Amino acid sequence: MRLEYLVYFLYAAQVSYNAQVSKGLLNMKVMNKVLRRGMPVRQQTN
C-alpha cells in the first residue's frame, strides 16, 4: 500500500516539475520576443 502512495507521489512531483520547466521556457520565449521588438535590429535609411 505504501509503495502505491510513493509511486503516485513521485509521478505527481514529476508532472509538477515538467509544468514548471514548460512555464519557464514559455516565459523565456515571451521575453525574447519583447526584447527583439524593443531593440532596433535594422535601421532604415531614408
RARARA-V319044 format. One record per residue. N is the residue number from 1. RES is the residue in three letters. OMEGA is omega in degrees with one decimal (999 if undefined). NEAR is the number of other ideal C-beta (glycine too) atoms within 8 Angstrom. D_CENTER is the distance of its C-alpha to the mean C-alpha in Angstrom with 2 decimals. Layout:
# RARARA-V319044
n = {N	N}
res = {RES	RES}
omega = {OMEGA	OMEGA}
near = {NEAR	NEAR}
d_center = {D_CENTER	D_CENTER}
This chain:
# RARARA-V319044
n = {1	2	3	4	5	6	7	8	9	10	11	12	13	14	15	16	17	18	19	20	21	22	23	24	25	26	27	28	29	30	31	32	33	34	35	36	37	38	39	40	41	42	43	44	45	46}
res = {MET	ARG	LEU	GLU	TYR	LEU	VAL	TYR	PHE	LEU	TYR	ALA	ALA	GLN	VAL	SER	TYR	ASN	ALA	GLN	VAL	SER	LYS	GLY	LEU	LEU	ASN	MET	LYS	VAL	MET	ASN	LYS	VAL	LEU	ARG	ARG	GLY	MET	PRO	VAL	ARG	GLN	GLN	THR	ASN}
omega = {-179.3	-180.0	178.3	178.4	-179.7	178.8	179.8	179.9	-179.9	178.5	179.9	179.2	179.4	178.7	179.5	179.3	179.3	179.5	179.9	179.1	179.3	179.8	178.4	179.2	178.7	178.2	178.6	179.0	-179.9	180.0	178.2	178.7	-179.4	-179.1	-179.8	180.0	-177.0	-177.5	177.6	-178.9	-177.6	178.8	176.2	176.6	-179.7	999}
near = {4	5	6	7	8	8	8	8	8	8	8	8	8	8	8	8	8	8	8	8	8	8	8	8	8	8	8	8	8	8	8	8	8	8	8	8	6	5	6	4	4	4	4	4	3	2}
d_center = {34.78	32.78	31.17	29.80	28.23	26.70	25.27	23.86	22.38	20.73	19.37	17.99	16.44	14.77	13.42	12.15	10.54	8.88	7.67	6.37	4.67	3.36	3.03	2.55	2.54	3.98	5.56	6.70	8.08	9.74	11.12	12.46	14.14	15.66	16.92	18.34	20.14	21.46	22.96	25.92	25.54	28.99	31.88	34.39	38.01	40.58}
